[in-house]
């Protein structure tokens, strides 16, 4: 069962980013497109957590103090990571943007080393070096001219790498939050953590938008047809990822989850009529091979 569940998770995540790209390009700001994900998914996730607890006969878990440190750090960095990806779509095409986001797998090794003291094998280090080569290939804008360092060090590269770093930190935070809950099975602890975090994210982003972008919340509500689909896709994707992780080891799930790169290529070509340059194809291939190698040897 973990194979179709992981495939559905990867597809739902690709669909969510595609819908957010459309919102960002047509109606909403980066903050608004990011807010749509949390606003429309939070109620659905809360209902799902309550229904699952009732159906499985489990009481809602007690939340210890250390849960909040993990959960809030994960929630904030996920907001920042999502905003980076949505902003990146304004600079590069959809498939390349998703591939930059996938550097979270590489970044998670660094975060794990710093936070958990976990080292990497020789093959893991080789995968990181290979990934750096892929990032360099992707960072060069199509038709770029001028000094090489200016073509590599640019806004798109920074946004992509930041998104990977923030997603990696977010993943560590969410894992710590779920493990800090002492009762309930793995799925219930995961979905209850997710419900609390998304409620926090809605509150934080609503305050931010009301302060920095007056009127943007009204635009998100007005765009409910597409924004609601963003929330639904977000709920499905998050639920499937957590379910897959309870059925199979993370390494196998993440390895299969790289199919998201293929979904993003298809989505970019058919939904956004985008083309991939030869250099970007090379970057996609090298970085994909690096990520796959890393999750297999981790």
Buried (B, 14 or more C-beta within 10 A) or exposed (E): EBEEBBBBBBBBBBBBBBBBBBBBEEBBBBBBBBBBBBBBBBBBBBEBBBEBBEEEEBEBBEBEEEBBEBBBBBBBBBBBBBBBBBBBBBBBBBBBBBBBBBBBBBBBBBBBEEBEEEEBEEEBBBBBEBBBBBBBBBBBBEEEEEEEEEBBEBEBBBBBBBBBBBBBBBBBBBBBBBBBBEEBEBBBBBBBBBBBBBBBBBEBBBEBBEEEBEEBBEBBEEBEEBBBBBBBBBBBBBBBBBBBBBBBEBEBBBBBBBBBBBBBBEBBBEBBEBEBBEBBEBBBBBBBBBBBBBBBBB
